[in-house]
Amino acid sequence: MITFLALNTSCITLIPAVVIGVRLKAGSTNPTEIIGTTIVATGCAMSVAIIVDYIIRHRRRK
């Protein structure tokens, strides 16, 4: 259950529609260029969440 909470909290976002909309209304020439960065950032956050969950579970079992 905690693993699910950690993954859900790390904000798995593949296409940031809100950010694209804000960039589009602000007049950005390429509002979708944020997608690659967002995928990398959410991947890093998800990896850290899984690693921290693993470390906490490992420490509690001892």
LINPENOR-V52865 format. One record per run of one state. SS is the DSSP state (2 for helix, 1 for strand, 0 for the rest). FROM is the first residue (numbers start at 1). LEN is the number of residues. Records with the same first field share a line. If there is no record, write none. Layout:
SS = FROM-LEN / FROM-LEN
//
This chain:
0 = 1-1 / 10-7 / 26-5 / 62-1
2 = 2-8 / 17-9 / 31-31
//
